[in-house]
Amino acid sequence: MARKQVVTFVDDLDGSEAEGTVQFTLDTNAYEIDLSQANQAKLREALSPFLEAGRRKRETTAKGKPSTSPRSTQSRQELQHIRAWAKENGYPVNERGRIPNSVLEAYQSGTPSPTAGAQGKALKLLSTGSMSSEGPAKATMLSDSEFTRWAQRVLEEESELPQDDIKGLDFTRLRSDLKAKA
């Protein structure tokens, strides 16, 4: 069976289709954001008076070499490991693209997400055990509301999660994580 995967580059600001990544630095922090052409124009227009009045400066390290972003030194394997850690610990992270700084900082400090417990347990229950073949398939076949009703019913009947924890789950994220496993 042939399979075709399509990856869409998404604007970080409004969710529309992005045209590229814009990089900028403010104070000592380097940023990059994926934007559509329209949002790139808005950003450049907003910054234009400051850029015209400012001076360009090339950042260097103590040895006189150009500095590099911490992201550029991370290998693909390390980024995959960070993504896996983030998912296991309840942090929302995409399969591709930038990993949010908050997730990188949490990874470096080993801090689990406050919602990691119930969210992680629910994902594990819906994707393993007696539901292992059904969970990911249900996630791709049902609408958001149908999936939420199905997942709530399954978790109430087949898990030991407290009712309050089940009500507090992010079912959109659960569905997305299950789709990724399909």
C-alpha positions as CSV (number, residue, x, y, z in Angstrom):
1,M,0.0,0.0,0.0
2,A,1.4,3.4,-1.0
3,R,1.4,6.2,1.4
4,K,1.8,9.9,0.8
5,Q,2.5,12.3,3.6
6,V,2.0,16.1,3.2
7,V,3.7,18.5,5.5
8,T,2.2,22.0,5.8
9,F,4.3,25.0,7.0
10,V,2.1,26.8,9.5
11,D,2.2,30.5,10.5
12,D,2.9,30.6,14.2
13,L,0.8,33.8,14.6
14,D,-2.5,33.0,13.0
15,G,-2.3,29.3,11.8
16,S,-2.5,30.1,8.1
17,E,0.0,28.7,5.6
18,A,3.5,30.1,6.3
19,E,5.9,31.3,3.6
20,G,9.1,31.1,5.7
21,T,10.9,31.7,8.9
22,V,11.9,35.1,10.1
23,Q,14.8,35.5,12.6
24,F,15.4,38.4,14.8
25,T,17.2,39.3,18.0
26,L,16.0,41.6,20.8
27,D,18.3,42.4,23.7
28,T,20.3,39.1,24.1
29,N,17.5,36.8,22.9
30,A,17.4,35.4,19.4
31,Y,13.9,34.5,18.0
32,E,12.6,32.8,15.0
33,I,9.0,32.7,13.9
34,D,7.3,31.0,10.9
35,L,5.0,33.6,9.1
36,S,2.9,34.0,6.0
37,Q,3.9,36.8,3.6
38,A,1.3,39.1,5.0
39,N,2.5,38.7,8.6
40,Q,6.1,39.0,7.5
41,A,5.2,42.3,5.9
42,K,3.4,43.4,9.1
43,L,6.4,42.5,11.3
44,R,8.9,44.3,9.0
45,E,6.6,47.4,8.8
46,A,6.3,47.5,12.6
47,L,10.0,47.2,13.1
48,S,11.0,49.5,10.2
49,P,11.4,52.8,12.1
50,F,13.5,51.1,14.7
51,L,15.7,49.3,12.1
52,E,16.3,52.5,10.1
53,A,17.3,54.4,13.3
54,G,19.4,51.6,14.7
55,R,22.9,50.3,13.9
56,R,23.7,46.8,12.8
57,K,25.9,44.9,15.2
58,R,27.5,41.5,14.7
59,E,27.5,39.4,17.9
60,T,30.7,37.5,18.6
61,T,31.9,35.1,21.3
62,A,34.8,35.7,23.6
63,K,37.2,34.2,21.0
64,G,35.9,36.5,18.3
65,K,33.9,33.9,16.4
66,P,30.3,34.6,15.5
67,S,28.0,33.3,18.1
68,T,25.6,30.5,17.2
69,S,22.1,29.9,18.5
70,P,21.8,27.0,21.0
71,R,19.2,25.4,18.7
72,S,21.7,25.1,15.9
73,T,24.0,22.9,18.0
74,Q,21.3,20.3,18.8
75,S,21.4,17.2,16.7
76,R,18.3,15.7,15.1
77,Q,18.6,12.8,17.5
78,E,18.7,15.1,20.5
79,L,15.6,17.0,19.2
80,Q,13.8,13.7,18.8
81,H,14.7,12.8,22.3
82,I,13.5,16.1,23.6
83,R,10.2,15.7,21.7
84,A,9.7,12.2,23.2
85,W,10.4,13.5,26.7
86,A,8.0,16.4,26.2
87,K,5.2,14.1,25.1
88,E,5.8,11.7,28.0
89,N,5.7,14.6,30.4
90,G,2.5,16.3,29.1
91,Y,4.0,19.1,27.1
92,P,2.4,20.0,23.8
93,V,5.0,19.7,21.0
94,N,4.7,19.2,17.2
95,E,6.6,16.5,15.3
96,R,8.4,19.1,13.2
97,G,9.4,22.7,13.6
98,R,10.7,24.6,16.6
99,I,10.4,23.3,20.1
100,P,9.2,26.1,22.4
101,N,11.7,27.6,24.7
102,S,9.5,26.7,27.7
103,V,9.7,23.0,26.7
104,L,13.5,23.2,26.2
105,E,14.0,24.9,29.6
106,A,11.7,22.3,31.3
107,Y,13.7,19.5,29.6
108,Q,17.0,20.9,30.8
109,S,15.7,21.3,34.3
110,G,13.8,18.0,34.2
111,T,10.5,19.6,35.3
112,P,7.4,17.7,34.4
113,S,4.3,19.5,33.2
114,P,1.7,20.1,35.9
115,T,-0.8,18.3,33.6
116,A,1.5,15.5,32.8
117,G,-0.1,13.0,35.2
118,A,-3.7,12.7,34.0
119,Q,-3.0,13.7,30.4
120,G,-0.1,11.2,30.1
121,K,-2.1,8.4,31.7
122,A,-5.1,9.0,29.5
123,L,-2.9,8.9,26.4
124,K,-1.2,5.7,27.5
125,L,-4.6,4.1,28.4
126,L,-6.1,5.0,25.0
127,S,-3.1,3.9,23.0
128,T,-2.1,0.7,24.8
129,G,-3.6,-2.4,26.4
130,S,-7.0,-3.6,25.3
131,M,-7.6,-0.4,23.4
132,S,-4.2,-0.3,21.5
133,S,-5.6,-1.0,18.1
134,E,-8.8,1.0,18.6
135,G,-7.5,4.3,20.1
136,P,-5.4,5.6,17.2
137,A,-7.9,4.4,14.6
138,K,-10.8,6.1,16.5
139,A,-8.8,9.3,16.6
140,T,-8.6,9.4,12.8
141,M,-12.1,8.4,12.1
142,L,-14.2,10.4,14.5
143,S,-15.0,14.1,14.6
144,D,-13.6,16.1,17.6
145,S,-16.9,15.9,19.6
146,E,-17.4,12.2,18.8
147,F,-13.9,11.4,19.8
148,T,-14.3,13.4,23.1
149,R,-17.5,11.4,24.0
150,W,-15.8,8.1,23.1
151,A,-12.6,8.8,25.0
152,Q,-14.5,10.1,28.1
153,R,-16.7,6.9,28.1
154,V,-13.7,4.6,27.7
155,L,-11.7,6.4,30.4
156,E,-14.6,6.4,32.8
157,E,-15.3,2.7,32.2
158,E,-11.8,1.3,31.9
159,S,-9.4,3.5,33.9
160,E,-8.9,4.4,37.5
161,L,-8.5,8.1,36.7
162,P,-10.7,10.3,39.0
163,Q,-13.7,11.9,37.4
164,D,-12.3,15.4,37.9
165,D,-9.1,14.4,36.1
166,I,-11.0,13.1,33.2
167,K,-13.1,16.3,33.0
168,G,-9.9,18.3,33.0
169,L,-8.2,16.5,30.1
170,D,-7.3,18.3,26.8
171,F,-9.2,15.9,24.4
172,T,-8.1,17.9,21.3
173,R,-4.5,17.2,22.3
174,L,-5.3,13.5,23.2
175,R,-6.8,13.1,19.7
176,S,-3.8,14.8,18.0
177,D,-1.3,12.6,20.0
178,L,-3.3,9.4,19.1
179,K,-3.4,10.4,15.4
180,A,0.4,10.7,15.5
181,K,0.5,7.1,16.7
182,A,-1.8,5.8,13.9
